[in-house]
């Protein structure tokens, strides 16, 4: 069929050429002397189009009266714009100090202010409500430990925080991974399987309770994790899937390990993958490895800083080099939402303008 189409197109052009020759002995051709290129994707590396999905197809392209049959790169325009979040680790000793740090995050160009959920970290919902009076950016939890909360109380807090922040809340949830936090709540740490089941129960319960509210608050829900089971759950039920620092651990290179996890999400999500935003949590940013304090991660993993620096969640290089790395991650993995720790907030801010 493809060959027949090409033959018909060439026959039409041949008839037009003969007819033209009868009335005009010579003159410039429609195409000139330039040979048309068969390279269809000529977008610059830093354009949004460069992050689109690319498929290789057999096809035919007609330029003027020339038909080129062969293999072409088909570019599908579906790239998301980048978003950037920053996780503030404590509220400090005063309301004014907290407000100043929140204001700085917005001024530096971040799109989302995030707070963690650990003992010794901010109480997430009061901190976010206080931040809402200072900035107009979105506000999120990264991430709540659902192993120590009930769906009823969590739904109550989420609903009112959503209202008090004018609908800017993004609800990040995780299964919990610190045994001491479960012990402090008088709860068993359990097994990975039991914590995952609890995450699914809480997620389902909170959604049902929120839907029953008169105004049905519906914050986007993020699930974070690196295991196959939690990534499958996230792919089937979350609006945002986040890959933590551990997503770079596994078979092959760190980027291959991340790629395997992204593929797991894509396969489990099926058609809804287009509606899912992919997030990468960045634990370190610096011009060189020596500039980045990776001591906490190094002690937890037993890996030296030089090896940790190869993880996708550690960004090393100049702002331009880091921007190019993130453009590649968006093109190869579909990751467009980047979250960084507060300690790297100013350093990473130099990258943000290069990706807008």
C-alpha positions in Angstrom: 0.0 0.0 0.0 2.8 2.4 0.9 4.6 1.7 -2.4 1.3 2.2 -4.4 0.8 5.5 -2.7 4.3 6.6 -3.6 3.8 5.4 -7.2 0.6 7.4 -7.6 2.2 10.5 -6.2 5.1 10.2 -8.6 2.8 9.6 -11.5 0.9 12.8 -10.7 4.1 14.8 -10.4 5.4 13.3 -13.7 2.3 14.4 -15.6 2.6 17.8 -14.1 6.3 17.9 -15.1 5.5 17.0 -18.7 2.7 19.5 -19.0 5.0 22.2 -17.6 7.8 21.3 -20.0 5.5 21.9 -23.0 5.0 25.5 -22.0 8.3 26.3 -20.4 11.5 25.1 -21.8 13.6 26.1 -18.8 13.5 27.8 -15.4 14.1 27.2 -11.8 12.5 24.1 -10.3 10.0 24.3 -7.4 12.6 22.7 -5.1 15.7 24.4 -6.5 18.9 22.5 -6.3 18.6 21.6 -2.6 18.2 18.0 -1.7 15.5 17.7 0.9 16.6 16.3 4.2 15.0 13.1 5.6 15.8 14.2 9.2 12.4 15.4 10.5 13.4 16.2 14.1 15.5 19.4 14.0 14.4 20.9 17.4 17.1 22.3 19.6 18.2 20.2 22.6 16.8 22.6 25.1 13.3 23.1 23.6 10.2 21.5 25.1 9.7 19.5 21.9 13.0 17.7 22.5 11.4 15.9 25.4 8.5 14.5 23.3 8.2 10.8 22.7 10.0 9.6 19.5 9.0 6.5 17.5 10.8 5.0 14.5 8.4 4.3 11.6 8.5 3.2 8.0 6.9 6.0 6.0 6.9 8.2 3.0 7.4 12.0 2.9 6.6 14.0 -0.2 8.5 17.3 -0.6 7.3 19.0 -3.8 7.3 16.2 -6.4 9.9 14.1 -4.7 8.7 11.2 -2.5 11.2 9.8 0.1 10.3 6.4 1.3 12.2 5.0 4.3 12.6 5.1 8.1 11.8 8.3 9.8 11.8 9.6 13.4 8.2 10.6 14.4 8.1 13.2 17.2 5.0 13.2 19.3 4.5 16.5 21.2 3.6 15.5 24.7 6.3 16.9 27.0 5.3 18.4 30.3 6.8 21.7 31.5 9.2 21.4 34.3 8.1 22.1 37.9 10.4 22.5 40.9 9.8 21.9 44.5 11.9 22.5 47.6 11.6 20.7 50.9 12.1 22.8 54.0 13.2 20.7 56.9 12.1 22.8 60.0 10.1 25.9 60.9 12.9 27.4 62.9 12.4 29.3 66.1 10.0 32.0 65.0 7.0 32.7 62.7 8.9 35.5 61.1 11.8 33.3 60.3 9.6 30.6 58.7 7.8 33.2 56.6 11.2 34.6 55.4 12.4 31.2 54.2 9.1 30.5 52.5 9.3 33.9 50.8 12.8 33.1 49.6 11.7 29.8 48.1 9.1 31.6 46.0 11.5 34.4 45.0 14.1 31.8 43.9 11.6 30.4 41.4 10.3 27.3 43.0 6.8 26.2 42.1 6.0 24.0 45.2 7.0 24.4 48.9 7.2 20.9 50.5 7.6 19.8 54.1 8.6 16.3 55.3 6.9 14.2 58.0 9.4 13.1 60.5 9.8 13.5 64.3 11.9 16.7 64.6 10.7 18.1 61.3 7.8 20.6 60.9 4.3 19.6 61.8 3.2 19.5 58.1 -0.2 21.0 58.0 0.3 24.0 60.4 3.5 24.8 58.5 1.8 24.7 55.1 -1.2 26.9 56.3 1.3 29.4 57.7 3.2 29.4 54.4 0.0 30.0 52.4 -0.2 33.6 53.8 3.3 34.4 52.4 3.4 32.9 49.0 1.1 32.0 46.1 3.0 28.9 45.1 1.7 25.4 45.6 2.2 23.6 49.0 2.8 19.9 49.5 3.8 17.2 51.9 6.9 15.1 51.0 5.7 12.7 52.3 3.3 11.8 55.1 3.9 8.6 57.0 0.5 7.0 56.7 1.5 4.1 59.0 1.0 6.3 62.0 -2.3 8.0 61.1 -6.0 7.0 60.6 -7.9 7.8 57.4 -10.6 9.8 59.4 -8.2 12.2 61.1 -6.0 12.5 58.0 -9.0 13.3 55.8 -10.1 16.0 58.3 -6.6 17.7 58.2 -6.3 17.4 54.5 -9.7 18.9 53.8 -9.2 21.9 56.0 -5.6 22.5 54.8 -6.8 22.3 51.2 -9.4 25.0 52.0 -7.1 27.2 54.0 -4.5 27.2 51.2 -7.1 28.0 48.5 -6.8 24.6 46.9 -3.0 24.7 46.6 -2.3 21.5 48.6 -0.5 18.6 47.0 -0.8 15.5 49.2 2.4 13.3 49.3 2.0 9.9 51.0 4.5 7.2 51.8 4.5 3.9 53.7 7.0 5.0 56.3 10.5 3.6 56.7 11.8 4.8 60.2 11.1 2.1 62.9 11.6 4.7 65.7 8.7 6.8 64.4 6.3 3.8 64.6 7.6 3.0 68.1 7.0 6.5 69.2 3.4 6.2 68.1 3.1 2.9 70.0 2.7 0.9 66.7 4.5 -2.1 65.2 6.8 -1.3 62.4 5.6 -4.4 60.6 6.8 -5.7 57.3 7.2 -4.0 53.9 4.0 -5.8 52.8 2.0 -4.8 55.8 3.1 -1.2 55.5 2.2 -1.1 51.8 -1.3 -2.6 52.6 -1.8 0.1 55.2 -0.8 2.8 52.6 -3.4 1.4 50.2 -6.1 1.3 53.0 -5.4 4.9 54.1 -5.3 6.2 50.5 -8.6 4.6 49.7 -10.2 5.7 52.9 -9.0 9.3 52.6 -10.3 9.6 49.1 -13.7 8.3 50.0 -14.0 10.6 53.0 -12.9 13.6 50.9 -15.4 12.8 48.2 -18.2 12.8 50.8 -17.4 16.4 51.9 -19.8 19.0 50.6 -17.1 20.7 48.5 -15.3 17.4 47.7 -11.7 18.7 48.1 -9.4 16.8 45.6 -5.7 17.6 46.1 -3.3 15.9 43.7 -1.9 12.8 45.4 1.8 11.8 45.2 3.1 8.4 46.2 6.8 8.0 46.7 8.8 4.8 46.7 11.3 2.6 44.8 9.9 -1.0 45.3 7.9 -2.8 42.6 4.8 -3.1 44.7 4.5 0.6 45.7 5.4 1.7 42.2 2.6 -0.5 40.8 0.2 1.0 43.4 1.3 4.5 42.5 1.0 3.9 38.8 -2.6 2.8 39.2 -3.8 5.3 41.8 -1.6 8.4 42.1 -1.5 11.7 40.2 2.2 12.1 40.9 4.8 9.3 41.2 8.0 10.2 43.0 11.4 8.4 42.7 13.5 8.8 45.9 17.3 8.6 46.1 17.0 4.8 46.4 15.5 4.6 42.9 19.1 4.7 41.6 20.0 1.4 43.5 19.7 -1.9 41.6 20.9 -3.8 38.6 23.1 -2.0 36.0 24.1 1.6 36.3 22.1 4.0 38.6 20.4 5.5 35.5 19.5 2.0 34.3 18.0 1.2 37.7 15.9 4.4 37.5 14.9 3.5 34.0 13.7 0.1 35.1 11.5 1.7 37.7 10.1 4.2 35.3 9.3 1.4 33.0 7.5 -0.5 35.8 5.3 2.6 36.3 4.6 2.9 32.6 3.6 -0.8 32.3 1.4 -0.7 35.4 -0.3 2.6 34.5 -1.3 1.6 31.0 -3.3 4.3 29.3 -3.4 6.6 32.3 0.4 7.2 32.1 -0.3 10.4 30.2 -2.1 11.8 33.3 0.8 10.9 35.7 3.5 13.4 36.6 6.9 11.9 37.4 9.0 13.4 40.2 12.7 12.9 41.0 13.8 13.7 44.6 17.2 15.3 44.6 19.3 14.8 47.7 22.4 16.7 46.6 23.5 19.4 44.2 26.9 20.9 43.6 29.5 21.9 41.1 31.7 19.0 42.2 31.3 16.0 44.6 33.4 17.7 47.3 30.8 20.6 47.4 28.0 18.2 48.4 27.5 16.9 52.0 26.4 13.3 51.4 27.5 12.1 54.9 24.0 11.1 56.0 23.3 9.0 52.9 26.8 7.6 52.9 26.5 6.4 56.5 23.0 4.9 55.8 24.2 3.1 52.7 27.8 2.4 53.3 28.6 3.9 49.9 31.4 6.5 49.4 30.4 10.0 48.2 32.0 9.4 44.8 29.7 6.4 44.2 26.7 8.2 45.5 27.4 11.1 43.1 26.5 8.7 40.2 22.9 8.4 41.5 20.2 10.3 39.5 19.2 11.9 42.7 22.6 13.6 43.1 23.3 16.4 40.5 26.9 17.3 40.0 28.2 20.0 37.5 27.7 23.5 36.4 24.1 24.9 36.2 24.2 24.3 32.4 25.4 20.7 32.8 22.8 20.0 35.4 20.1 21.5 33.2 21.2 19.3 30.3 21.1 16.3 32.6 17.5 17.1 33.6 16.5 17.7 30.0 17.8 14.2 29.2 15.9 12.7 32.1 12.7 14.3 30.8 13.4 13.0 27.3 14.4 9.5 28.4 12.3 8.9 31.5 9.5 11.5 31.3 10.6 13.1 34.6 9.6 16.7 34.7 9.0 17.5 38.4 12.2 18.0 40.5 12.3 18.3 44.3 15.4 19.4 46.2 16.3 19.6 49.9 16.5 23.0 51.4 20.2 22.8 51.9 20.6 22.9 48.1 17.8 25.4 47.4 20.1 28.3 46.4 22.5 26.2 44.4 19.8 24.6 42.4 18.0 27.9 41.9 20.7 28.7 39.3 19.4 25.8 37.2 15.8 26.8 37.2 15.9 29.7 34.7 17.7 27.4 32.2 14.7 25.1 32.1 11.9 27.6 31.9 
